[in-house]
């Protein structure tokens, strides 16, 4: 489904399948995403005047901020990346520069565009790959096809072609998948441009050097690979040949500039709490904010595919803000995130719903895992409520890690069963309230133990 075609209500409905509660955050994100599609319908003269309304999500860990980003990425048929604010450093320090997030987004868009264009050429590519595989398996029929033969060799040619057709059928049936053939693999990559000043770190410098080396290519290597692997290598090669690389870049660039989304997680970690000074770990935090600012405001970033304008990229930031507050960010950056939404802490009722309702619910995962061993695992409603109460209690008395607490509790609860499951094939196990209490009482009643174990 194309994200551009979804209404805000439909976007919220899709998020509801995996994320419990946090309705305000879902609505805010849904409206922002829908506004991207609305903007595309505006007259060109007015379109550039409408800038995206960037969002900052505030809430403790484990309440759904990152999960919202993951699900948007699944829904989106647009370039999307999620980055951690903590991996960037101010210019002058060792680490990744913030402009690399735009380069990463463009790289994602290039891959998406290639895949989309490749779909329309899939049939022709598969045909060419098949012919090349047959050439590897039957080199004699290749020469028979391409070289004119005297009339007295007609019967030999017909026999060769008949053999080729038989091999084609066996290839379709997967009978040759494990057979090894010698394949010439070119080490030359597809290079559209060079980013001479990609960044100030070793990673970007290495990438630039590799690109410089790939201009001259490399000596083709002969490798012995299985037909299954050869099919993959030839498919990539034929796909690259079939695509108009300039058109790929052109389409990808437009997608990034008009519909790109960058999710910046852990943004609270680069906010310097007032009164803490600017030494130690704080030394470059404000510098990172200043470096992010022009990208969020709109600027042109140099990439190996050309200049990318970030004016209409949508930025969604998220952070727990335990130590710092959103107001601790530099004022200019605060102003570029006009929409703020606070996510609620999870209650015992929320935990109960998280265990049961999402399509990837934790209980469903454990039931299916045990089923692979032939064990039928069942949970009573009372046991689920008890697990939810314990999760809420432990979060309240120790560190609040949100829904992630359920994973620690479920692992501890089912540890013995998971260990013995391979010897219990055919058995049925019911987890009731007394089972939960028996397995977890000592841990959740002892706060010191719960800190280390749960």
N, C-alpha and C positions, 0 to 999 in steps of 0.2 A: 504494500500500500504506500502511495506517495504522501509524504508529510504535507506537501502543498495542498492536497485535496481534503485533508482532515479539518473539520470544524473544531473549535475549542472544546466543545462537549465530547467529541469523538476522541480527541487527544487525551482528555482527562479519563475517559472510559478505558482507553488502552493502558494508561498508567495505573488505573485502579486494579488491573489484573495482577499487578506485581507489588504495588506499594499500598500499604494500609494507612488510612488517615492522610494528614498533611494536605487537606483539600485546598487551602489558600495557596500553598506553594504550587500545586498542580495547575490551578486556575491561572496564576500569574504567568507561569511558563507557557501554558497553552495559548494564552492571549498574545504573548510576545512572538511565539512561533507563527501564529495565524497572521499577525501583522506583517510578517515577511512576505507571505503570499499575497496579502492585500496590496502591499507596496508595489509588487510586480505588475499589478493591473492598472496602476496610475499612469497618466500621460507622462511621457519621458521628460517633459519640461519641468514637471512637478516632482518626479520620483526622487531626484537627488536631494530634494529639500527634506525628505522624511528620513530621519536617522533612527536606528534601532534603539529601543529602550532596554538598556542593559540591566541585568538583575543580580542582586546579591542575596544569597540564601544564608540565613543565620540559624544555627541550631546545634545541639550537642551531637557528638559522634553516634553513628548507628541509627539515626532517625529517618534516613532516606534521601539525603542530599545527593550522594554519589549514585545511588540507585536510580534516581530521577534522570541523572545524566546518562547512565548506561541505557536506560530504556528509550530515551530520546534518540540516542545513537542508533538503536535498533530500528526505531520508527523512521528515522530521517533518511530520506533519499537525497541528502545534501551533505557536503563536506562537514565533518564533525570530528573534533579531537578533544580529549580530556588531558589536561596537564596539571602537574603539581607545582604550585607557586614556589615551593621550597627548593626545587632543583635549579632555580635560576639565581644568578648572582649579578651584582652591579658590574658595569663595565670596568675593567681594571683588576677584577678578582678572578681566580681560577674557577671555572664552572661554565654552564651554558648561558648564553646571552638570551634575553627575552624574545628577540626577533626570531629565534629558532622555532617558536610556536607557530608563527605564520608559515615558515618554510615546511614544517611538519604538516600543517593543514593543507598546503598546496600539494605536498607529496601524496596525501590521502586522496585529494581530489583527482590527481593524475591517475591513480590506481582505479578509482571508481569510474572515471570516464573511459579508461581502457576496457574495463569489464563490460560497461554498457555498450560500447561500440563493438566489442568482440562478439556479443550476443547476436548481433545482426549478421555477422560473418561466420558464425559457428559452423554452419553446414559446409561451406567451401573450405574452411580451415581443416575440418575433420577429414574431408576427402583428400586434401593434399597430404595430410599426415599419414593417412592410410596407404597412399601410393608410395610414400617414402619408406614406410615400414616394410612394404612388400619388396621394394628395391633392395632393402637390407637383407631380407630373407631369401630373395631369389634374384641375385644380380644378373643372372643370364637372361631372365625375361625382360629386364630393363633394357639391355642392349638389343634384344629382339624387337622391342617396341620402337626404339629410337633409331635403329640402323636399318636401312632398306636391305632386303635380302633377295637373292636370286630366286627365280621361280621354283627351282628344284629343292629349295629349303623351306617351301611353304608349309609342308606337313610338320616340320620340326618347330616352326614358329607357332603353328596352331597348337601343338602339344604343349609348348612352353606357356602359351596364354591360358590354355586349359588348366595347367598346373597352378598358374597364378590365381585363377578364379577359385580353385579349391583352397588355396592358402588364404585367400581373402575371407572365405567362410570360416575357416578355422581361427583366423584372427578375430573375427566378430564374436566367436564363441569363447574367446579367452584361452584357447588351447596353447597359445604361444607365449603367454604372459611371463613365464619364468625362463624362457629361452634367452640366452645371452647373444648379443650381436655387437659388433664394433661400430661405434658411432663417432663421427668427427664433430667435436664441440668447439665452437668459436668462443674465445674468452673476451671478445670485443663487446662492450656494452653499448647500449643506446644512449647517446649523450646529446642533450639539447642545448646545453649551455654550461658555463663554468662560473662558480661562485667564488671568485678569487678572495673576497673578503667575507667569507661566510660567518665568521665569528672570531672570538678571541680565545677559543679553547682548543684543546688537542683533538677532540672528537671531530669538530668542524674542519680543522686543518687536515686531518687524515682523509676526510671525505673529499676535500678539494684536491688533494694530491692524487687520490684514486681516480677522480674524474679527469685530471690532467693526463694520467697514464692511459686511461681508456680511449683517449682521442686517437692514439697511435695503434690501439688494438693490441692483440697478443697473438702468438702463434697458435693456430688451431691444434687442439689436442685430440688424439684418438683414445676413446674410452670404451671399456667393455661394460655394457649395461644390459639389464633385462629389457625385454620388449615393453613391459609395463612402464619402466622408467624412461625408456627411449620415447614412448608415446608422449609423456609429459614434457620432455625436453624439446621434442619436435613441435609440439603444440605451442609452446612458448615462442619458439623461433618463428613459426609460421604466423602466429598472431601478431608479433612485432612487425613482420614484413607486410601484413595486410592493413595495418593501421597507418593513417596519415598523422605522423607525429606532431606536425605543426597544428593540425586541427584539434588533436587531443589537448595540447597545451592551451589553445585558444578557448575551448569549451570549459576546461577545468578552471582556468583563470576567471572566467565569467561567473562560474558557479561559486568559487571562493569569495569573490568580491561582492556578489549580490546575495548569496544564501549561506555563506559559511558561518559555522557556530564554533566558538572556542569556550570550553568549560574549564575554568581555573579553580582547582580545588585547593584547600588549605591556605586560603588567602589571609586568614588570621595570623598565620605564622610569620608573615612579613610585615605585620603591624607592630610597631614598637609601643608598648604600654607606657603611658606618660609616667615620668619619674624614674624610669629604669636606667636612664643614661643611654649612651650610644657606643658602648664598648662590648667586647666579647662577641657573642652571637648576634647582637643587634647591629654590628658595624656596617653591614651592607643592606639591611632591610629597607630603610627608607630609599636607598639608591635603587633597589629593585622596583619599588613603587614608582619612582620617577622615570625609570626606563619603560615600565609598562604603560605609563600615562599616554605618551604620544601614539602608541599602537591602538589603545582604546579610543582615543580622541579621533584618530584617523590620520594615517600617514602612509607614505609609500615605502615598502620594505623590499630590499634587493634580494632576489632569489636566483637560482640558476635557470629558472624559467622566465625571468624578466621581473619587472617591478609589480608588486601587488599592493593595491590600495585597500587599506583596512577600514575605511570610513563606514561601510555598511555591514561589516562583520558583527554578528551578535555575540556579546560576551556575557557568560553566566558565571558568577563567582560564588564560592561557598566556603564557609568556615565555621568552626565551633565557637570561636571567640570566648573561650573560657577565661583566659588571662587578659587579653586585650578586648577592645570594643570596636565596632565599625568606625566610631568617631576617632579612633587612634590612627586610622589611615590618613594619608595626607589629604587635605581638603579637595584638591583638584581631582584626585582619584575618586573620592566619595561622590563628587558631582557627576562623574561619568557613569555611576550606577544608580540611576534615579529610582529604580524599583527595589524596595527592600521587603523581604518576606521572612517571617520568623517561623521555624518549624518547631512543633511541640514535642516535649518529652513524651516518651511512650509509657502508657499506663498498663496495668495488668490486663485490662480488656483488650488493649491493642496487641499485646503479646499473644493472647488467645486467638485473635483473628489472624495474626501473622503465621501462627502454627498451622492453621487450617485453610484459609481462604485463597492466598495467591496461587497462581498456576504452578509455581515452582516451590510450593510450601515445604517447609522443613520436614514435616511429618511424612508427606508424600515421598520425599527423597529417601528417608530411612526405610520406609515400607518397601520401596522398589529395590533398594540395596540388599535388604534381607531376602527378598524374593529371588534374587540371583543365586542364593545359596539353598533355595527350596524351603525357606522358613516363612511362615505366614505371620506377619507382625500386625497386631491390632492395638489401638489405644482407646481407652474409655474416655468419655467426655470429662469425667471428674479428674482423670489423670492429666488431661491437657490444662484444665483450670489450675490444678496444683502446680504444674510446671510453670505456668504463667505467673502465678503468685510468687513462686520462688525467684524467678527471673527479676521480677519487679523489686522484691525484697533485697536481693543481692545488689542490684543496681543502686538502690537507695542507701545501703549501708557501706558499700565500697565505691569504686569508680563506676560512673555511669557510662557504659559502652553501648547503650541502646539495644537494638535487636541482635547484635552480635553476641550478647549474653546467652541467647537461646542456644547458639552453637556449642558454647562451652558446657552448658548444662546437659544438652542432649548427648554429647559425646561421653560425658561422665556417667549419665544415666544408663546408656546402652553399651558401656565398655565391655562388660562381661559377655553380653549377648553377641556383640560383634566378634569377640575373640573365639567364641565357641560355635558360631553359626555354621561353619563348614562341617561340623560333626552333628548338626541337628536337622539335616535335610528331612523334609516331610512333617516336621513338628509345627505346631501353632503356639504362638506366644502372645499373651494379652497383658498389656501394661496398664495396671489400674492405679488408683490413688495410693493404696498401701505399698505397692511396688516402688512408686516414686519416693514416698516418704522413707522407706527402708534404705534405698540406695543413696539418698542425698541428705538425710537428717543430720548426720555428723558434720557435714561440710557447711550447710547453710546456717546451722545453729552456732557454729564456731566461726566468728568473724575473721580471726587470723587465718584459719584454714581456707575460708572462702576467698580471701584475698589472693592466696597462692594457687588454689586449685580451680576456682570458678572465676 
